[in-house]
Amino acid sequence: MSAPRLGGTRPWSPEEDAALYEHYRKHGPSWPGWLAAGVDRTPGAISRRARLIGAAERRGDRWRPEEDEALRRLLGLLAERMARPPVTVAARIRELAARDAASRGDA
């Protein structure tokens, strides 16, 4: 875990962001439900982060074209390194992500 920032806050982990984002996708922007997302943060911190996630979703800019291109390049590099077709590597990544989500109870 990272060192606390000034004011006692700590950076949001990818797992915390994923939990809030998944809650948003399932339940929408209803504020009371955000506290039930299973994130160990204060209500104020969850509220601020939820507003950021909701704003990004409303703008529709969750993934930018340059991010997509970076992912495509990364997938190509992984496929080359593993001597497998990119579609096979992508399928394996999906399998592992689904398995990980199921083991966490996210599925």
C-alpha positions as CSV (number, residue, x, y, z in Angstrom):
1,M,0.0,0.0,0.0
2,S,1.2,3.5,-0.8
3,A,2.2,6.0,1.9
4,P,-0.7,8.2,3.1
5,R,-0.9,11.6,1.4
6,L,-1.2,14.9,3.3
7,G,-4.5,15.1,5.1
8,G,-4.5,11.4,5.8
9,T,-5.9,10.3,2.4
10,R,-4.5,7.4,0.5
11,P,-4.6,6.8,-3.3
12,W,-7.6,4.9,-4.6
13,S,-6.7,1.4,-5.6
14,P,-7.8,-0.1,-8.9
15,E,-10.0,-2.6,-6.9
16,E,-11.8,0.3,-5.2
17,D,-12.4,2.1,-8.5
18,A,-13.6,-1.2,-10.1
19,A,-16.0,-1.7,-7.2
20,L,-17.5,1.8,-7.5
21,Y,-17.6,1.6,-11.3
22,E,-19.4,-1.8,-11.2
23,H,-21.8,-0.4,-8.7
24,Y,-22.5,2.6,-11.0
25,R,-23.1,0.3,-14.0
26,K,-25.5,-1.9,-12.0
27,H,-27.4,0.7,-9.9
28,G,-26.8,4.1,-11.6
29,P,-26.0,7.3,-9.8
30,S,-28.3,6.9,-6.8
31,W,-26.2,8.2,-3.9
32,P,-27.3,6.0,-1.0
33,G,-26.3,2.9,-2.8
34,W,-22.7,4.0,-3.3
35,L,-22.1,3.4,0.4
36,A,-23.1,-0.3,-0.2
37,A,-20.4,-0.7,-2.8
38,G,-18.1,-2.4,-0.2
39,V,-15.3,0.3,-0.3
40,D,-13.6,1.0,3.0
41,R,-13.7,4.9,2.7
42,T,-15.6,7.7,4.4
43,P,-18.9,8.7,2.9
44,G,-17.4,12.0,1.8
45,A,-14.5,10.3,0.0
46,I,-17.0,7.9,-1.7
47,S,-19.2,10.8,-2.7
48,R,-16.3,12.7,-4.3
49,R,-15.1,9.6,-6.2
50,A,-18.6,8.7,-7.3
51,R,-19.1,12.1,-8.7
52,L,-15.9,11.7,-10.8
53,I,-16.9,8.3,-12.0
54,G,-20.5,9.4,-12.8
55,A,-19.2,12.5,-14.7
56,A,-16.8,10.4,-16.8
57,E,-19.6,8.0,-17.6
58,R,-22.0,10.8,-18.6
59,R,-19.4,12.4,-20.8
60,G,-18.8,8.9,-22.3
61,D,-15.0,9.3,-22.1
62,R,-14.2,6.3,-20.0
63,W,-11.8,5.1,-22.7
64,R,-10.1,7.6,-25.1
65,P,-8.9,6.5,-28.6
66,E,-5.2,6.9,-27.6
67,E,-5.9,4.6,-24.6
68,D,-7.4,2.0,-27.0
69,E,-4.4,2.3,-29.2
70,A,-2.1,1.8,-26.3
71,L,-4.0,-1.3,-25.3
72,R,-3.8,-2.7,-28.9
73,R,0.0,-2.1,-28.9
74,L,0.4,-3.7,-25.5
75,L,-1.7,-6.7,-26.7
76,G,0.5,-7.0,-29.7
77,L,3.7,-6.9,-27.6
78,L,2.3,-9.6,-25.3
79,A,1.3,-11.8,-28.2
80,E,4.7,-11.4,-29.7
81,R,6.5,-12.2,-26.5
82,M,4.3,-15.3,-25.9
83,A,4.5,-16.4,-29.5
84,R,0.7,-16.6,-29.7
85,P,-1.9,-14.8,-31.8
86,P,-3.3,-11.6,-30.3
87,V,-6.8,-13.0,-30.3
88,T,-5.7,-16.0,-28.2
89,V,-3.9,-13.7,-25.7
90,A,-7.0,-11.5,-25.5
91,A,-9.3,-14.5,-24.9
92,R,-7.0,-15.7,-22.1
93,I,-7.0,-12.3,-20.5
94,R,-10.8,-12.3,-20.6
95,E,-10.8,-15.8,-19.0
96,L,-8.4,-14.7,-16.2
97,A,-10.4,-11.5,-15.5
98,A,-13.7,-13.5,-15.3
99,R,-12.1,-16.0,-13.0
100,D,-10.6,-13.3,-10.8
101,A,-13.9,-11.5,-10.6
102,A,-15.7,-14.7,-9.7
103,S,-13.2,-15.4,-6.9
104,R,-13.8,-11.9,-5.5
105,G,-17.6,-12.3,-5.8
106,D,-17.9,-9.6,-8.5
107,A,-19.3,-11.9,-11.2
